[in-house]
Amino acid sequence: MLETMALLCAGMVGVGCIEQQRHLHRLGAIPTRIHVSGTRGKSSVTRLIAAGLNGCGTRATGKTTGTLARMIYPGGEELPIHRPIGPNIIEQKRVVQESLRVHAKALVVECMALQPFYHWLCEDKLIRATHGVITNARADHLDVMGPGEREVAQTLCGMIPVKGVLFTAEQVHLPIIQEACQDRGTTCIAVDRHDVAAIHDADMEGFSYLEHKENVALVLKILDHFHIPRDKAIKALWTTRPDPGAMSEHHLSFFGREIIFVNGFAANDPQSTAMVWDAALKRNPGSHRRVGIFNLRADRPTRTLQLARDVDFWMKADRLVLMGDGSYLFAKEAAHRGYNPANMVFADSYTVEQVFERIVETCGSRALAVGMGNIGGQGLDLVRYFRNRSLPEDSP
């Protein structure tokens, strides 16, 4: 019996080794492999790079694991990633096979990992990137990658390729990334505030959605590395199809109520969320009432506490609409910090239709409403609800 089991185990190991060799052979047939990780902006940057390469003559595929996992083809078409047993890093093998099938010369793939070990595993066994990207390192998923931002940066370094090139827009924890690159014989190319300042408002006007200058600056640095002229690269980036959860703005005229809704649900770490709120106020200074909509998940208590404790921008909101099964935890912390409970609207047990109606009632005659917290759960459904009722010129 033991001999039979030993033979079976040996056979399985042998099959696994053969399959891994086949996978590495497929990877070698794709000259440019770009692995994208970071706290915020991974999906957007993945899409931007793929659009930039395709628009400038390099046949590229892309794969995102953002709001909805997608396979992106050279012509811009997209298909959902089939997941019969849920998300699994092994699906990256199918992405490589599909990229070869369509004769891609470049593959841009978003890293799926959260746990530190899986960051290394995804890179070393599944992607073997020629170029890596770390968008930033912020305080999110601290229960897995924490306890602090420094540890998040160290975790992300697990996917830095060996003897390749690494691009990053991270500035605070850049020394950690540079040290890891040096250890692996990889060139580190960093985007700084001057690169971001060089992105003008005119460069952003061609996008059909609200993109961040930091993401554009990072991708332009990558495309410049591939000797693509800036003016040509910018025009290619404008063709990018946004992630379903990408930041967007929708204007509603609803039975005498004028509402501007900003989708910031995907920016769920405190720093990024505060940036979305500030940007929304800057873009819409004339709105009378400011309404913060928080979609809060019970399975993300650390994130909820971060939003309640680590930032104070929402203290300036005239009303807070709380949806999702994590609402009570946020409300408790908000009240403890001095926010008036009378200005909280609880929509945690409502349907999306009821949440929408409650928000409309809360907004009054004219308001700016900003969605934050989580895109999962009812977040994306609420975005669609607003988008489908927005003025025609504001619909993407």
Backbone hydrogen bonds in HBPLUS format (Angstrom, degrees):
<---DONOR---> <-ACCEPTOR-->    atom                        ^
c    i                          cat <-CA-CA->   ^        H-A-AA   ^      H-
h    n   atom  resd res      DA  || num        DHA   H-A  angle D-A-AA Bond
n    s   type  num  typ     dist DA aas  dist angle  dist       angle   num
A0005-MET N   A0001-MET O   2.99 MM   4  6.32 162.2  2.02 152.4 156.5     1
A0006-ALA N   A0002-LEU O   2.90 MM   4  6.08 153.7  1.97 144.5 152.2     2
A0007-LEU N   A0003-GLU O   2.94 MM   4  6.17 153.6  2.01 144.7 151.4     3
A0008-LEU N   A0004-THR O   2.93 MM   4  6.22 156.3  1.99 149.8 156.4     4
A0009-CYS N   A0005-MET O   2.90 MM   4  6.13 163.8  1.92 150.9 155.1     5
A0010-ALA N   A0006-ALA O   2.92 MM   4  6.10 159.9  1.96 146.3 152.3     6
A0011-GLY N   A0007-LEU O   2.86 MM   4  6.06 152.0  1.94 143.8 151.9     7
A0012-MET N   A0008-LEU O   2.92 MM   4  6.20 156.4  1.97 151.4 157.1     8
A0013-VAL N   A0009-CYS O   2.95 MM   4  6.21 159.4  1.99 151.3 156.7     9
A0014-GLY N   A0010-ALA O   2.94 MM   4  6.16 156.2  2.00 145.0 151.9    10
A0015-VAL N   A0011-GLY O   2.94 MM   4  6.21 159.6  1.98 151.2 156.0    11
A0016-GLY N   A0012-MET O   2.91 MM   4  6.11 158.7  1.96 147.5 153.7    12
A0017-CYS N   A0013-VAL O   2.92 MM   4  6.19 153.6  1.99 149.9 156.5    13
A0018-ILE N   A0014-GLY O   3.03 MM   4  6.29 158.4  2.07 149.2 154.9    14
A0019-GLU N   A0015-VAL O   2.93 MM   4  6.17 162.4  1.96 152.5 157.2    15
A0020-GLN N   A0016-GLY O   2.94 MM   4  6.12 153.8  2.01 144.8 152.2    16
A0021-GLN N   A0017-CYS O   3.00 MM   4  6.24 154.9  2.06 145.9 152.3    17
A0022-ARG N   A0018-ILE O   3.01 MM   4  6.33 152.1  2.09 147.0 154.7    18
A0023-HIS N   A0019-GLU O   2.92 MM   4  6.20 153.7  1.99 146.3 153.7    19
A0024-LEU N   A0020-GLN O   2.91 MM   4  6.19 160.6  1.95 152.1 156.7    20
A0025-HIS N   A0021-GLN O   2.97 MM   4  6.18 148.9  2.07 141.9 150.5    21
A0026-ARG N   A0022-ARG O   3.00 MM   4  6.33 150.1  2.09 145.3 153.0    22
A0027-LEU N   A0023-HIS O   2.93 MM   4  6.28 157.0  1.98 151.0 157.6    23
A0028-GLY N   A0024-LEU O   3.00 MM   4  6.23 154.9  2.06 144.9 151.1    24
A0029-ALA N   A0026-ARG O   3.04 MM   3  5.22 142.5  2.19 101.5 112.6    25
A0030-ILE N   A0027-LEU O   2.98 MM   3  5.49 164.2  2.01 116.4 121.5    26
A0032-THR N   A0105-LYS O   3.29 MM  73  6.41 158.7  2.34 146.7 151.7    27
A0107-LEU N   A0032-THR O   2.87 MM  75  6.34 150.1  1.96 151.6 161.1    28
A0130-THR N   A0033-ARG O   2.86 MM  97  5.22 145.3  1.99 132.6 143.5    29
A0131-HIS N   A0033-ARG O   3.06 MM  98  6.25 162.5  2.09 159.9 157.1    30
A0034-ILE N   A0107-LEU O   2.76 MM  73  6.10 172.5  1.77 169.6 172.3    31
A0109-VAL N   A0034-ILE O   2.91 MM  75  6.29 163.5  1.94 172.4 177.6    32
A0035-HIS N   A0131-HIS O   2.96 MM  96  6.47 153.9  2.02 156.6 161.8    33
A0133-VAL N   A0035-HIS O   2.82 MM  98  6.10 137.6  2.00 165.3 161.9    34
A0036-VAL N   A0109-VAL O   2.94 MM  73  6.13 168.3  1.96 154.5 156.8    35
A0111-CYS N   A0036-VAL O   2.72 MM  75  5.65 171.6  1.73 161.4 158.6    36
A0037-SER N   A0133-VAL O   2.71 MM  96  5.93 163.2  1.74 155.0 160.8    37
A0135-THR N   A0037-SER O   2.92 MM  98  6.40 161.7  1.96 146.7 145.6    38
A0039-THR N   A0136-ASN O   3.05 MM  97  5.72 151.6  2.13 127.4 136.2    39
A0045-VAL N   A0041-GLY O   2.89 MM   4  5.94 167.3  1.91 156.0 159.7    40
A0046-THR N   A0042-LYS O   2.89 MM   4  6.05 158.0  1.94 150.2 156.8    41
A0047-ARG N   A0043-SER O   3.01 MM   4  6.22 162.9  2.04 150.7 154.7    42
A0048-LEU N   A0044-SER O   2.88 MM   4  6.10 156.5  1.94 148.9 156.2    43
A0049-ILE N   A0045-VAL O   2.91 MM   4  6.06 165.9  1.93 153.6 156.4    44
A0050-ALA N   A0046-THR O   3.10 MM   4  6.28 169.4  2.11 150.3 153.3    45
A0051-ALA N   A0047-ARG O   2.96 MM   4  6.11 162.4  1.99 149.5 154.5    46
A0052-GLY N   A0048-LEU O   2.83 MM   4  5.96 156.8  1.88 148.6 155.7    47
A0053-LEU N   A0049-ILE O   2.90 MM   4  6.13 163.8  1.93 157.9 160.9    48
A0054-ASN N   A0050-ALA O   3.00 MM   4  6.10 169.2  2.01 149.1 152.6    49
A0055-GLY N   A0051-ALA O   2.84 MM   4  5.81 157.0  1.90 144.6 151.8    50
A0056-CYS N   A0053-LEU O   3.14 MM   3  5.23 146.1  2.26  99.3 109.4    51
A0058-THR N   A0053-LEU O   2.89 MM   5  5.11 158.9  1.93 150.7 144.2    52
A0057-GLY N   A0054-ASN O   3.40 MM   3  5.49 164.8  2.42 109.3 107.6    53
A0105-LYS N   A0059-ARG O   2.78 MM  46  5.44 156.6  1.83 149.0 156.3    54
A0106-ALA N   A0059-ARG O   3.17 MM  47  6.37 131.1  2.42 149.7 150.8    55
A0061-THR N   A0106-ALA O   3.01 MM  45  6.44 155.2  2.07 154.1 157.1    56
A0108-VAL N   A0061-THR O   2.94 MM  47  6.27 156.5  1.99 145.5 153.1    57
A0062-GLY N   A0072-ILE O   2.92 MM  10  4.70 157.3  1.97 132.8 136.3    58
A0072-ILE N   A0062-GLY O   2.68 MM  10  4.70 180.0  1.68 145.5 145.5    59
A0063-LYS N   A0108-VAL O   2.91 MM  45  6.47 138.8  2.08 155.8 162.1    60
A0110-GLU N   A0063-LYS O   2.91 MM  47  6.12 160.4  1.95 163.7 169.8    61
A0064-THR N   A0070-ARG O   2.97 MM   6  5.32 154.4  2.04 147.6 155.5    62
A0070-ARG N   A0064-THR O   3.08 MM   6  5.32 147.2  2.19 129.8 138.9    63
A0081-ILE N   A0069-ALA O   3.27 MM  12  5.54 153.0  2.35 121.2 122.1    64
A0071-MET N   A0079-LEU O   2.80 MM   8  5.28 163.5  1.83 159.5 165.3    65
A0079-LEU N   A0071-MET O   3.03 MM   8  5.28 151.1  2.11 143.1 152.2    66
A0073-TYR N   A0077-GLU O   2.87 MM   4  5.31 170.6  1.88 163.6 164.6    67
A0076-GLY N   A0073-TYR O   2.86 MM   3  5.35 164.0  1.89 123.3 128.0    68
A0086-GLY N   A0083-ARG O   3.32 MM   3  4.93 171.4  2.33 101.1 103.0    69
A0091-GLU N   A0088-ASN O   2.97 MM   3  5.88 167.8  1.98 127.4 131.1    70
A0092-GLN N   A0089-ILE O   3.12 MM   3  5.93 168.9  2.13 120.9 124.3    71
A0093-LYS N   A0090-ILE O   2.97 MM   3  5.77 156.2  2.03 122.0 127.4    72
A0094-ARG N   A0091-GLU O   3.06 MM   3  5.29 121.7  2.41 101.1 114.5    73
A0095-VAL N   A0091-GLU O   3.21 MM   4  6.60 148.5  2.31 144.9 153.9    74
A0096-VAL N   A0092-GLN O   3.07 MM   4  6.39 152.4  2.15 145.7 151.7    75
A0097-GLN N   A0093-LYS O   3.04 MM   4  6.36 161.6  2.07 150.4 155.1    76
A0098-GLU N   A0094-ARG O   2.90 MM   4  6.11 159.1  1.95 147.8 153.4    77
A0099-SER N   A0095-VAL O   2.93 MM   4  6.11 150.7  2.01 144.5 152.7    78
A0100-LEU N   A0096-VAL O   3.06 MM   4  6.35 154.0  2.13 149.2 155.3    79
A0101-ARG N   A0097-GLN O   3.01 MM   4  6.29 150.7  2.10 143.4 152.0    80
A0102-VAL N   A0098-GLU O   3.20 MM   4  6.52 144.8  2.33 145.5 152.4    81
A0104-ALA N   A0099-SER O   2.98 MM   5  5.36 171.3  1.99 156.7 156.0    82
A0103-HIS N   A0100-LEU O   2.97 MM   3  4.90 161.3  2.00 107.4 110.8    83
A0118-TYR N   A0115-GLN O   3.07 MM   3  5.44 120.8  2.43 107.9 122.1    84
A0119-HIS N   A0115-GLN O   3.29 MM   4  6.69 139.7  2.46 150.9 162.2    85
A0119-HIS N   A0116-PRO O   3.18 MM   3  5.39 133.8  2.41 100.8 112.8    86
A0121-LEU N   A0117-PHE O   3.02 MM   4  6.29 162.7  2.05 148.3 153.9    87
A0122-CYS N   A0118-TYR O   2.81 MM   4  5.83 166.8  1.83 148.9 151.3    88
A0123-GLU N   A0119-HIS O   3.33 MM   4  6.48 157.0  2.38 140.5 146.1    89
A0124-ASP N   A0120-TRP O   2.80 MM   4  5.89 171.8  1.81 167.2 167.0    90
A0125-LYS N   A0121-LEU O   2.97 MM   4  5.52 160.0  2.01 141.4 147.7    91
A0126-LEU N   A0122-CYS O   3.25 MM   4  5.08 136.8  2.45 111.2 122.0    92
A0127-ILE N   A0122-CYS O   3.02 MM   5  6.33 131.7  2.26 149.3 163.5    93
A0128-ARG N   A0123-GLU O   2.73 MM   5  5.33 159.4  1.77 150.7 156.5    94
A0165-VAL N   A0130-THR O   3.28 MM  35  6.66 142.9  2.43 135.6 146.1    95
A0132-GLY N   A0165-VAL O   2.74 MM  33  6.18 161.3  1.78 156.8 163.5    96
A0167-PHE N   A0132-GLY O   2.86 MM  35  6.22 162.0  1.89 146.2 148.5    97
A0134-ILE N   A0167-PHE O   2.92 MM  33  6.39 157.5  1.97 159.7 167.1    98
A0140-ASP N   A0138-ARG O   2.94 MM   2  5.97 116.2  2.36 116.4  99.9    99
A0144-VAL N   A0141-HIS O   3.03 MM   3  5.62 153.0  2.11 114.0 121.7   100
A0145-MET N   A0141-HIS O   2.77 MM   4  5.86 176.5  1.77 163.7 164.7   101
A0146-GLY N   A0142-LEU O   2.87 MM   4  3.87 137.6  2.05 105.3 112.2   102
A0152-VAL N   A0148-GLY O   3.11 MM   4  6.46 146.9  2.23 143.5 153.5   103
A0152-VAL N   A0149-GLU O   3.07 MM   3  4.87 116.0  2.49  90.1 106.5   104
A0153-ALA N   A0149-GLU O   2.93 MM   4  6.27 159.3  1.97 155.8 159.8   105
A0154-GLN N   A0150-ARG O   3.04 MM   4  6.38 155.3  2.10 144.8 151.7   106
A0155-THR N   A0151-GLU O   2.90 MM   4  6.12 153.7  1.97 145.7 152.6   107
A0156-LEU N   A0152-VAL O   2.98 MM   4  6.26 162.3  2.01 155.1 159.2   108
A0157-CYS N   A0153-ALA O   3.14 MM   4  6.36 139.3  2.32 141.6 152.0   109
A0158-GLY N   A0155-THR O   3.02 MM   3  5.61 161.6  2.05 115.6 121.6   110
A0159-MET N   A0156-LEU O   3.21 MM   3  6.15 172.1  2.21 125.1 126.4   111
A0160-ILE N   A0157-CYS O   3.16 MM   3  5.37 168.4  2.17 114.6 115.8   112
A0163-LYS N   A0184-ARG O   2.90 MM  21  6.06 155.9  1.96 147.8 155.9   113
A0187-THR N   A0164-GLY O   3.02 MM  23  6.37 156.0  2.08 153.3 146.8   114
A0166-LEU N   A0187-THR O   2.75 MM  21  6.05 165.0  1.77 170.4 172.1   115
A0189-ILE N   A0166-LEU O   2.76 MM  23  6.07 169.4  1.77 167.5 170.3   116
A0168-THR N   A0189-ILE O   3.11 MM  21  6.56 145.9  2.23 151.7 155.5   117
A0191-VAL N   A0168-THR O   2.79 MM  23  6.14 157.8  1.84 160.0 165.1   118
A0174-LEU N   A0171-GLN O   3.43 MM   3  4.94 167.0  2.45  98.8  99.2   119
A0176-ILE N   A0173-HIS O   3.18 MM   3  5.63 130.1  2.44 109.5 120.8   120
A0178-GLN N   A0174-LEU O   2.84 MM   4  6.09 163.4  1.87 162.6 167.9   121
A0179-GLU N   A0175-PRO O   2.95 MM   4  6.06 154.4  2.02 143.2 149.5   122
A0180-ALA N   A0176-ILE O   3.12 MM   4  6.38 158.0  2.17 145.8 151.2   123
A0181-CYS N   A0177-ILE O   2.94 MM   4  6.19 156.1  1.99 150.3 157.3   124
A0182-GLN N   A0178-GLN O   2.94 MM   4  6.15 157.7  1.99 147.1 152.9   125
A0183-ASP N   A0179-GLU O   3.04 MM   4  6.27 152.0  2.12 144.1 151.5   126
A0184-ARG N   A0180-ALA O   3.17 MM   4  6.44 136.8  2.37 139.6 150.2   127
A0184-ARG N   A0181-CYS O   3.09 MM   3  5.19 129.6  2.36  96.6 109.8   128
A0186-THR N   A0181-CYS O   2.87 MM   5  4.80 169.3  1.88 147.2 145.3   129
A0185-GLY N   A0182-GLN O   3.29 MM   3  5.13 163.4  2.31 100.3 105.1   130
A0195-ASP N   A0192-ASP O   3.07 MM   3  5.43 124.6  2.39 105.2 118.2   131
A0196-VAL N   A0192-ASP O   3.23 MM   4  6.65 153.9  2.30 148.0 155.5   132
A0197-ALA N   A0193-ARG O   2.85 MM   4  6.04 155.4  1.91 144.0 151.1   133
A0198-ALA N   A0194-HIS O   3.05 MM   4  6.20 130.6  2.30 135.7 147.6   134
A0198-ALA N   A0195-ASP O   3.26 MM   3  5.15 133.7  2.49  90.4 102.7   135
A0199-ILE N   A0196-VAL O   3.06 MM   3  5.51 162.5  2.09 112.0 117.6   136
A0203-ASP N   A0200-HIS O   2.91 MM   3  5.26 133.1  2.13 105.0 117.9   137
A0204-MET N   A0201-ASP O   3.01 MM   3  5.21 137.5  2.20 100.5 112.6   138
A0207-PHE N   A0204-MET O   3.32 MM   3  5.90 169.1  2.33 116.5 119.7   139
A0210-LEU N   A0247-MET O   3.35 MM  37  5.56 142.4  2.50 150.2 152.8   140
A0215-ASN N   A0212-HIS O   3.15 MM   3  5.45 122.7  2.50 102.6 115.3   141
A0216-VAL N   A0212-HIS O   3.23 MM   4  6.60 160.3  2.27 150.5 155.8   142
A0217-ALA N   A0213-LYS O   2.84 MM   4  6.02 164.6  1.86 155.4 159.4   143
A0218-LEU N   A0214-GLU O   3.05 MM   4  6.19 156.1  2.11 142.9 149.2   144
A0219-VAL N   A0215-ASN O   3.00 MM   4  6.25 163.3  2.03 151.3 155.3   145
A0220-LEU N   A0216-VAL O   2.88 MM   4  6.04 160.4  1.92 153.5 159.1   146
A0221-LYS N   A0217-ALA O   3.11 MM   4  6.27 147.2  2.22 139.9 148.1   147
A0222-ILE N   A0218-LEU O   3.15 MM   4  6.51 148.0  2.25 141.5 150.1   148
A0223-LEU N   A0219-VAL O   2.86 MM   4  6.17 164.1  1.89 157.5 160.9   149
A0224-ASP N   A0220-LEU O   2.86 MM   4  5.95 148.5  1.96 140.9 149.8   150
A0225-HIS N   A0221-LYS O   3.17 MM   4  6.38 142.3  2.32 134.8 143.9   151
A0225-HIS N   A0222-ILE O   3.05 MM   3  5.12 122.9  2.39  95.5 110.0   152
A0226-PHE N   A0223-LEU O   3.01 MM   3  5.07 132.0  2.25  95.3 108.5   153
A0228-ILE N   A0223-LEU O   3.09 MM   5  5.53 157.1  2.14 141.2 144.0   154
A0227-HIS N   A0224-ASP O   2.85 MM   3  4.86 151.7  1.93 111.9 112.7   155
A0233-ALA N   A0229-PRO O   2.89 MM   4  6.07 153.9  1.96 152.4 161.0   156
A0234-ILE N   A0230-ARG O   2.88 MM   4  6.09 162.5  1.91 158.7 161.7   157
A0235-LYS N   A0231-ASP O   3.38 MM   4  6.53 165.8  2.40 141.0 143.9   158
A0236-ALA N   A0232-LYS O   3.16 MM   4  6.38 149.7  2.25 141.5 149.9   159
A0237-LEU N   A0233-ALA O   2.91 MM   4  6.21 151.2  2.00 151.3 159.6   160
A0238-TRP N   A0234-ILE O   3.13 MM   4  6.46 141.0  2.29 146.2 156.4   161
A0239-THR N   A0236-ALA O   3.13 MM   3  5.59 154.3  2.20 108.8 116.4   162
A0240-THR N   A0237-LEU O   3.02 MM   3  5.46 166.1  2.04 118.0 121.2   163
A0246-ALA N   A0243-ASP O   2.87 MM   3  5.09 169.1  1.89 120.6 122.7   164
A0263-ASN N   A0248-SER O   2.78 MM  15  5.18 161.6  1.82 153.8 159.7   165
A0250-HIS N   A0261-PHE O   2.79 MM  11  5.13 160.5  1.83 152.0 158.8   166
A0261-PHE N   A0250-HIS O   2.76 MM  11  5.13 171.0  1.76 161.5 161.0   167
A0391-LEU N   A0251-HIS O   2.82 MM 140  5.87 154.7  1.89 169.4 177.9   168
A0252-LEU N   A0259-ILE O   2.75 MM   7  5.07 167.4  1.77 161.7 164.8   169
A0259-ILE N   A0252-LEU O   2.95 MM   7  5.07 163.5  1.98 143.2 148.6   170
A0254-PHE N   A0257-ARG O   2.78 MM   3  4.98 157.8  1.83 152.0 152.1   171
A0257-ARG N   A0254-PHE O   2.98 MM   3  4.98 154.9  2.04 106.0 114.0   172
A0258-GLU N   A0365-SER O   2.78 MM 107  6.01 169.9  1.79 146.5 145.9   173
A0367-ALA N   A0258-GLU O   3.00 MM 109  6.57 150.7  2.09 159.6 167.4   174
A0260-ILE N   A0367-ALA O   3.02 MM 107  6.41 159.5  2.06 154.2 160.8   175
A0369-ALA N   A0260-ILE O   2.80 MM 109  6.08 167.9  1.82 161.2 165.5   176
A0262-VAL N   A0369-ALA O   2.84 MM 107  6.29 158.3  1.89 158.3 165.7   177
A0371-GLY N   A0262-VAL O   2.86 MM 109  6.17 165.2  1.88 168.5 173.3   178
A0264-GLY N   A0371-GLY O   2.88 MM 107  5.18 134.8  2.08 129.7 143.5   179
A0267-ALA N   A0264-GLY O   3.18 MM   3  5.66 151.6  2.27 112.9 120.6   180
A0273-THR N   A0269-ASP O   2.96 MM   4  6.02 162.6  1.99 162.4 168.2   181
A0274-ALA N   A0270-PRO O   2.95 MM   4  6.08 158.7  2.00 148.6 154.0   182
A0275-MET N   A0271-GLN O   3.09 MM   4  6.34 149.2  2.19 142.2 150.7   183
A0276-VAL N   A0272-SER O   2.99 MM   4  6.32 150.1  2.08 146.5 154.2   184
A0277-TRP N   A0273-THR O   3.02 MM   4  6.31 163.1  2.05 152.8 156.6   185
A0278-ASP N   A0274-ALA O   2.96 MM   4  6.16 168.4  1.97 151.6 154.5   186
A0279-ALA N   A0275-MET O   2.90 MM   4  6.00 157.6  1.95 144.6 151.3   187
A0280-ALA N   A0276-VAL O   2.91 MM   4  6.08 153.9  1.98 148.8 155.9   188
A0281-LEU N   A0277-TRP O   3.05 MM   4  6.35 157.3  2.10 150.9 156.5   189
A0282-LYS N   A0278-ASP O   2.95 MM   4  6.15 153.1  2.02 145.8 153.7   190
A0283-ARG N   A0279-ALA O   2.96 MM   4  6.12 155.0  2.02 147.4 153.5   191
A0284-ASN N   A0280-ALA O   3.09 MM   4  6.13 137.3  2.28 138.6 149.4   192
A0289-ARG N   A0366-ARG O   3.28 MM  77  6.49 147.7  2.39 130.2 139.6   193
A0368-LEU N   A0289-ARG O   2.80 MM  79  6.19 158.6  1.85 169.7 176.5   194
A0318-ASP N   A0290-ARG O   2.80 MM  28  5.32 135.3  2.00 138.3 152.6   195
A0319-ARG N   A0290-ARG O   3.34 MM  29  6.76 149.3  2.44 152.7 155.3   196
A0291-VAL N   A0368-LEU O   2.85 MM  77  6.11 172.0  1.86 162.6 163.0   197
A0370-VAL N   A0291-VAL O   2.96 MM  79  6.41 157.9  2.01 166.5 172.6   198
A0292-GLY N   A0319-ARG O   2.97 MM  27  6.35 164.2  2.00 161.0 159.4   199
A0321-VAL N   A0292-GLY O   2.79 MM  29  6.17 161.1  1.83 157.4 164.0   200
A0293-ILE N   A0370-VAL O   2.84 MM  77  5.78 172.5  1.84 154.4 151.9   201
A0372-MET N   A0293-ILE O   2.71 MM  79  5.96 151.0  1.79 169.1 179.3   202
A0294-PHE N   A0321-VAL O   2.87 MM  27  6.23 159.6  1.91 165.8 172.8   203
A0323-MET N   A0294-PHE O   2.88 MM  29  6.11 177.7  1.89 166.9 167.0   204
A0295-ASN N   A0372-MET O   2.91 MM  77  6.28 165.1  1.93 160.3 161.2   205
A0296-LEU N   A0323-MET O   2.83 MM  27  6.17 168.4  1.84 154.7 154.2   206
A0326-GLY N   A0296-LEU O   2.85 MM  30  4.63 145.8  1.97 128.1 120.4   207
A0300-ARG N   A0297-ARG O   3.11 MM   3  5.35 159.8  2.15 111.0 113.7   208
A0304-THR N   A0300-ARG O   3.10 MM   4  6.39 158.5  2.15 151.8 158.2   209
A0305-LEU N   A0301-PRO O   2.93 MM   4  6.14 163.3  1.96 152.1 155.8   210
A0306-GLN N   A0302-THR O   2.94 MM   4  6.16 150.9  2.03 145.3 153.8   211
A0307-LEU N   A0303-ARG O   3.04 MM   4  6.32 161.3  2.08 151.6 155.2   212
A0308-ALA N   A0304-THR O   3.02 MM   4  6.25 146.4  2.14 143.7 153.6   213
A0309-ARG N   A0305-LEU O   2.83 MM   4  5.83 149.4  1.92 149.0 156.2   214
A0310-ASP N   A0306-GLN O   2.81 MM   4  5.20 157.4  1.86 140.2 148.0   215
A0315-MET N   A0312-ASP O   3.01 MM   3  5.42 154.5  2.07 111.2 119.4   216
A0316-LYS N   A0313-PHE O   3.14 MM   3  5.95 166.0  2.16 120.4 124.2   217
A0317-ALA N   A0314-TRP O   3.06 MM   3  5.23 164.1  2.08 108.0 112.8   218
A0320-LEU N   A0343-ASN O   2.98 MM  23  6.35 159.5  2.03 156.3 159.2   219
A0345-VAL N   A0320-LEU O   2.69 MM  25  5.98 163.0  1.71 165.4 165.7   220
A0322-LEU N   A0345-VAL O   2.81 MM  23  6.07 165.5  1.84 164.4 168.3   221
A0347-ALA N   A0322-LEU O   2.73 MM  25  5.66 166.3  1.75 160.8 160.1   222
A0327-SER N   A0324-GLY O   3.39 MM   3  5.87 151.8  2.48 120.5 119.7   223
A0331-ALA N   A0327-SER O   2.91 MM   4  6.11 169.4  1.92 160.2 163.7   224
A0332-LYS N   A0328-TYR O   2.90 MM   4  6.03 157.5  1.95 151.5 156.7   225
A0333-GLU N   A0329-LEU O   3.25 MM   4  6.47 162.0  2.28 145.1 149.0   226
A0334-ALA N   A0330-PHE O   2.82 MM   4  6.02 160.0  1.86 157.0 163.7   227
A0335-ALA N   A0331-ALA O   2.93 MM   4  6.05 164.1  1.96 149.6 153.3   228
A0336-HIS N   A0332-LYS O   3.05 MM   4  6.19 150.5  2.14 139.1 147.7   229
A0337-ARG N   A0333-GLU O   3.00 MM   4  6.25 137.4  2.18 141.1 151.9   230
A0337-ARG N   A0334-ALA O   3.12 MM   3  5.11 127.2  2.41  93.6 107.2   231
A0339-TYR N   A0334-ALA O   3.01 MM   5  5.49 160.7  2.04 150.4 144.1   232
A0338-GLY N   A0335-ALA O   3.06 MM   3  5.09 156.3  2.12 101.3 108.7   233
A0343-ASN N   A0340-ASN O   2.92 MM   3  5.64 161.0  1.95 122.6 128.4   234
A0344-MET N   A0341-PRO O   3.03 MM   3  5.22 163.8  2.06 112.0 114.3   235
A0350-TYR N   A0347-ALA O   3.35 MM   3  5.31 167.9  2.36 107.8 109.3   236
A0355-VAL N   A0351-THR O   2.85 MM   4  6.14 153.0  1.92 152.2 160.6   237
A0356-PHE N   A0352-VAL O   2.92 MM   4  6.15 163.0  1.95 153.7 157.4   238
A0357-GLU N   A0353-GLU O   3.07 MM   4  6.34 162.9  2.10 146.3 150.5   239
A0358-ARG N   A0354-GLN O   2.91 MM   4  6.09 153.4  1.98 145.1 152.6   240
A0359-ILE N   A0355-VAL O   2.90 MM   4  6.16 154.3  1.97 151.8 158.7   241
A0360-VAL N   A0356-PHE O   2.97 MM   4  6.25 162.6  2.00 154.3 158.7   242
A0361-GLU N   A0357-GLU O   3.02 MM   4  6.26 157.9  2.07 145.4 151.0   243
A0362-THR N   A0358-ARG O   2.97 MM   4  6.16 149.7  2.06 141.9 150.5   244
A0362-THR N   A0359-ILE O   3.04 MM   3  4.96 113.8  2.50  92.3 108.6   245
A0363-CYS N   A0359-ILE O   2.90 MM   4  6.09 143.2  2.04 151.6 161.5   246
A0380-LEU N   A0375-ILE O   2.99 MM   5  5.41 133.0  2.22 157.1 145.3   247
A0379-GLY N   A0376-GLY O   3.24 MM   3  5.47 165.2  2.27 124.5 124.0   248
A0382-LEU N   A0378-GLN O   2.93 MM   4  6.08 151.0  2.02 151.7 158.8   249
A0383-VAL N   A0379-GLY O   3.09 MM   4  6.43 153.6  2.16 148.9 156.3   250
A0384-ARG N   A0380-LEU O   3.04 MM   4  6.33 160.9  2.07 151.2 155.4   251
A0385-TYR N   A0381-ASP O   2.98 MM   4  6.20 146.4  2.10 139.1 148.8   252
A0386-PHE N   A0382-LEU O   3.02 MM   4  6.34 157.0  2.07 152.4 156.5   253
A0387-ARG N   A0383-VAL O   2.86 MM   4  6.08 166.5  1.87 154.3 158.8   254
A0388-ASN N   A0384-ARG O   2.88 MM   4  5.92 163.7  1.91 149.3 153.0   255
A0389-ARG N   A0386-PHE O   3.06 MM   3  5.27 146.5  2.18 103.2 113.5   256
A0390-SER N   A0387-ARG O   3.20 MM   3  5.13 168.0  2.21 105.7 108.8   257
A0394-ASP N   A0391-LEU O   2.91 MM   3  5.54 156.4  1.97 123.1 130.8   258
A0395-SER N   A0392-PRO O   3.26 MM   3  5.45 163.5  2.29 107.9 112.9   259
